[in-house]
């Protein structure tokens, strides 16, 4: 628990949640304001920055050529990395990725992968030999809670404005041509994280709420309302009934966000 947050403050948060209220006056199932800026990194093939309340996440996408995985010779490759920039939080330290950044990258990757967001078959240049590799780099610039949802939204927004170069294969050689083509997408998943505080389910927990949160469950939902990926975190538990309730909440909030963002 962060030493920057007093026990009195944490008790206030807990007591408010019990009464169905939050210190920032949101409802239990209400997101903070969301702002998305797209195409902000000139040298990247795709990029986006998202503000979720005070949480700020930047995502850049690079597209390069490489070899496919042996078990998927006809598919391009998707890879996600996350960096918790030290200036974003007193708890973030410089150095190699820690377990928190690894978990964040895996959850973002799983939501995109399991929903087949990228049409990886269309990224195949030469089966078994050469494909496009999509590198999705997540940078947390300010941490005020719910990094998972902010990062997943920023990653999707960046992919939606990503372009790949036009090309042709001539005499077994790849030749890059003029112009670009939009990255082929099959799905647009939105991840919604539900936190459990004092047996109450809350949407979009901010940083202080995360300090009193028993557990969380992150659910990726595609545009058809189907659940594509689920990841639980925290030391607490969810009852079967709470999991069902969290799933319905995630589906409803994903649909709401999709309308708000015109996705």
C-alpha positions as CSV (number, residue, x, y, z in Angstrom):
1,X,0.0,0.0,0.0
2,X,1.3,3.4,-0.9
3,X,2.6,5.5,2.0
4,X,1.4,8.5,0.2
5,X,-2.2,7.7,1.0
6,X,-3.2,8.0,4.6
7,X,-5.3,5.3,6.4
8,X,-7.9,8.0,7.1
9,X,-8.3,8.6,3.3
10,X,-8.5,4.9,2.6
11,X,-11.1,4.4,5.3
12,X,-13.2,7.3,3.7
13,X,-13.0,5.6,0.3
14,X,-14.1,2.3,1.8
15,X,-17.0,3.8,3.8
16,X,-18.3,5.7,0.7
17,X,-18.2,2.6,-1.4
18,X,-20.3,0.7,1.2
19,X,-22.9,3.5,0.8
20,X,-22.8,3.2,-3.0
21,X,-20.8,6.5,-3.4
22,X,-17.3,7.5,-4.5
23,X,-15.2,10.4,-3.3
24,X,-15.0,11.9,-6.8
25,X,-18.9,11.8,-6.9
26,X,-19.1,9.2,-9.7
27,X,-21.6,6.4,-9.5
28,X,-20.2,2.9,-8.8
29,X,-20.6,1.9,-12.5
30,X,-19.4,5.2,-14.1
31,X,-16.2,5.9,-16.0
32,X,-14.1,9.0,-15.6
33,X,-14.0,11.4,-18.6
34,X,-12.2,9.9,-21.6
35,X,-10.2,11.8,-24.2
36,X,-8.4,10.2,-27.1
37,X,-5.8,11.8,-29.4
38,X,-4.9,9.8,-32.5
39,X,-1.9,9.9,-34.9
40,X,0.3,12.0,-32.6
41,X,3.7,10.3,-33.2
42,X,4.9,11.3,-36.6
43,X,7.5,8.5,-37.0
44,X,5.2,5.7,-35.9
45,X,2.9,3.7,-38.2
46,X,0.1,4.3,-35.7
47,X,-0.3,6.1,-32.4
48,X,-2.7,7.3,-29.8
49,X,-2.8,9.0,-26.4
50,X,-5.6,8.5,-24.0
51,X,-6.6,10.4,-20.9
52,X,-8.9,8.4,-18.5
53,X,-9.4,10.9,-15.8
54,X,-5.9,11.8,-14.8
55,X,-4.4,8.5,-16.0
56,X,-2.5,9.1,-19.2
57,X,-1.2,6.4,-21.6
58,X,0.6,6.7,-24.9
59,X,0.8,3.9,-27.5
60,X,3.0,3.8,-30.6
61,X,2.8,1.1,-33.3
62,X,5.7,0.1,-35.5
63,X,5.3,-2.3,-38.4
64,X,8.4,-4.3,-39.7
65,X,9.0,-7.4,-41.7
66,X,10.0,-10.7,-40.0
67,X,9.5,-14.4,-39.9
68,X,6.2,-16.0,-38.8
69,X,5.9,-18.4,-35.9
70,X,6.4,-22.1,-37.1
71,X,2.9,-23.1,-36.0
72,X,1.3,-20.2,-37.8
73,X,3.2,-19.9,-41.1
74,X,0.4,-17.9,-42.8
75,X,-0.1,-15.3,-40.1
76,X,1.6,-12.1,-39.3
77,X,2.9,-11.4,-35.7
78,X,1.5,-9.2,-33.0
79,X,3.6,-8.3,-30.0
80,X,2.8,-6.0,-27.1
81,X,5.3,-4.3,-24.7
82,X,4.5,-2.0,-21.8
83,X,6.7,0.5,-20.0
84,X,5.8,2.1,-16.7
85,X,7.7,5.3,-17.1
86,X,9.2,6.3,-13.7
87,X,7.9,9.9,-13.8
88,X,4.3,8.5,-14.0
89,X,4.3,7.3,-10.4
90,X,6.5,7.3,-7.3
91,X,6.1,3.5,-7.3
92,X,7.6,3.0,-10.8
93,X,11.3,2.4,-10.9
94,X,13.7,2.5,-13.8
95,X,15.1,-0.7,-15.1
96,X,13.9,-3.9,-16.9
97,X,10.1,-4.6,-17.0
98,X,8.7,-5.7,-13.7
99,X,5.8,-8.1,-13.0
100,X,3.3,-5.2,-13.2
101,X,4.4,-4.0,-16.7
102,X,4.6,-7.7,-17.9
103,X,1.0,-8.3,-16.6
104,X,-0.2,-5.1,-18.3
105,X,1.3,-6.1,-21.6
106,X,-0.2,-9.6,-21.4
107,X,-3.7,-8.4,-20.7
108,X,-3.6,-5.9,-23.5
109,X,-2.2,-8.5,-25.9
110,X,-4.7,-11.2,-24.9
111,X,-7.7,-8.9,-25.5
112,X,-6.5,-8.0,-29.0
113,X,-5.3,-11.6,-29.8
114,X,-8.4,-13.5,-28.5
115,X,-10.8,-11.2,-30.3
116,X,-8.7,-11.5,-33.5
117,X,-8.6,-7.7,-33.7
118,X,-5.8,-7.7,-36.3
119,X,-6.5,-9.7,-39.4
120,X,-3.1,-11.5,-39.2
121,X,-3.7,-13.6,-42.3
122,X,-3.6,-10.5,-44.4
123,X,-0.1,-9.7,-42.9
124,X,1.4,-12.7,-44.6
125,X,3.9,-11.7,-47.3
126,X,5.3,-15.2,-48.2
127,X,3.9,-18.2,-46.2
128,X,6.4,-19.6,-43.8
129,X,9.1,-17.1,-44.8
130,X,8.1,-13.4,-44.4
131,X,5.3,-11.6,-42.7
132,X,4.6,-8.2,-41.2
133,X,5.3,-7.9,-37.5
134,X,3.1,-5.4,-35.5
135,X,4.9,-4.0,-32.5
136,X,2.5,-2.3,-30.0
137,X,4.4,-0.3,-27.4
138,X,2.5,1.0,-24.3
139,X,3.9,3.9,-22.3
140,X,2.2,4.8,-19.0
141,X,2.8,8.6,-18.6
142,X,0.7,9.3,-15.5
143,X,-0.8,6.6,-13.2
144,X,-4.0,7.5,-11.5
145,X,-5.6,4.1,-11.7
146,X,-7.1,1.6,-14.1
147,X,-4.0,1.3,-16.4
148,X,-5.5,-1.8,-18.0
149,X,-8.5,-0.2,-19.6
150,X,-6.6,3.0,-20.5
151,X,-3.8,0.9,-22.2
152,X,-6.2,-1.4,-24.0
153,X,-8.2,1.6,-25.3
154,X,-5.1,3.4,-26.4
155,X,-3.7,0.3,-28.1
156,X,-6.9,-0.2,-30.1
157,X,-7.1,3.5,-31.1
158,X,-3.4,3.3,-32.3
159,X,-4.1,0.2,-34.3
160,X,-7.1,1.8,-35.9
161,X,-4.9,4.5,-37.4
162,X,-2.0,2.2,-38.2
163,X,-0.8,1.9,-41.9
164,X,1.3,-0.7,-43.5
165,X,3.4,-0.1,-46.6
166,X,2.3,-1.2,-50.1
167,X,4.6,-3.9,-51.4
168,X,5.1,-6.6,-54.0
169,X,7.1,-9.8,-54.1
170,X,9.1,-10.1,-57.3
171,X,11.5,-13.0,-58.0
172,X,11.3,-14.0,-54.4
173,X,12.3,-10.5,-53.1
174,X,10.1,-8.1,-51.2
175,X,9.9,-4.6,-52.8
176,X,8.3,-1.8,-50.9
177,X,6.1,0.4,-53.2
178,X,4.8,3.9,-52.8
179,X,1.9,4.5,-50.5
180,X,0.3,2.9,-47.5
181,X,-2.7,0.7,-46.7
182,X,-4.8,0.7,-43.5
183,X,-3.8,-2.1,-41.1
184,X,-6.4,-4.9,-41.7
185,X,-8.7,-5.2,-38.6
186,X,-11.4,-7.8,-37.9
187,X,-12.6,-6.7,-34.5
188,X,-12.5,-3.8,-32.1
189,X,-12.5,-5.1,-28.5
190,X,-13.0,-2.9,-25.5
191,X,-11.6,-4.0,-22.1
192,X,-13.6,-3.1,-19.0
193,X,-12.1,-3.7,-15.5
194,X,-14.4,-4.3,-12.6
195,X,-13.0,-3.8,-9.1
196,X,-14.3,-5.3,-5.9
197,X,-14.3,-3.1,-2.8
198,X,-16.2,-4.1,0.3
199,X,-18.2,-6.6,-1.7
200,X,-19.3,-3.9,-4.1
201,X,-18.4,-3.9,-7.8
202,X,-17.0,-0.7,-9.2
203,X,-16.1,0.4,-12.8
204,X,-12.9,2.3,-13.6
205,X,-11.2,2.3,-10.2
206,X,-8.9,5.3,-9.7
207,X,-5.5,5.0,-7.9
208,X,-6.7,5.5,-4.4
209,X,-9.6,3.1,-4.8
210,X,-7.1,0.4,-6.1
211,X,-5.3,0.6,-2.7
212,X,-8.4,-0.7,-1.0
213,X,-9.6,-3.0,-3.8
214,X,-9.9,-6.7,-2.9
215,X,-9.5,-7.9,-6.4
216,X,-10.3,-7.0,-10.0
217,X,-11.4,-8.7,-13.2
218,X,-10.7,-7.3,-16.7
219,X,-13.1,-8.4,-19.5
220,X,-12.5,-7.8,-23.2
221,X,-15.8,-7.5,-25.2
222,X,-16.0,-7.3,-29.0
223,X,-18.6,-5.2,-31.0
224,X,-21.0,-8.1,-31.0
225,X,-21.1,-8.1,-27.2
226,X,-19.2,-11.4,-27.0
227,X,-16.6,-11.8,-24.2
228,X,-13.2,-12.6,-25.8
229,X,-10.8,-12.6,-22.8
230,X,-10.9,-12.5,-19.0
231,X,-8.1,-11.8,-16.6
232,X,-8.4,-11.7,-12.8
233,X,-6.0,-9.9,-10.5
234,X,-5.6,-9.2,-6.8
235,X,-5.5,-11.5,-3.8
236,X,-9.3,-11.5,-3.2
237,X,-12.0,-13.5,-4.9
238,X,-15.3,-13.1,-6.9
239,X,-18.3,-15.3,-6.2
240,X,-19.9,-17.0,-9.3
241,X,-22.7,-14.5,-9.0
242,X,-20.3,-11.6,-8.9
243,X,-18.5,-12.9,-12.0
244,X,-21.8,-13.0,-13.8
245,X,-22.6,-9.5,-12.6
246,X,-19.2,-8.2,-13.6
247,X,-19.6,-9.8,-17.1
248,X,-22.9,-8.1,-17.7
249,X,-21.5,-4.8,-16.4
250,X,-18.5,-5.1,-18.8
251,X,-20.7,-5.8,-21.8
252,X,-23.0,-2.9,-21.0
253,X,-20.1,-0.4,-20.3
254,X,-18.2,-1.6,-23.5
255,X,-21.3,-0.9,-25.6
256,X,-21.6,2.5,-23.9
257,X,-17.9,3.4,-24.5
258,X,-18.2,2.2,-28.1
259,X,-21.0,4.7,-28.8
260,X,-19.2,7.5,-27.0
261,X,-16.0,6.9,-29.1
262,X,-17.9,6.1,-32.3
263,X,-16.2,2.7,-32.5
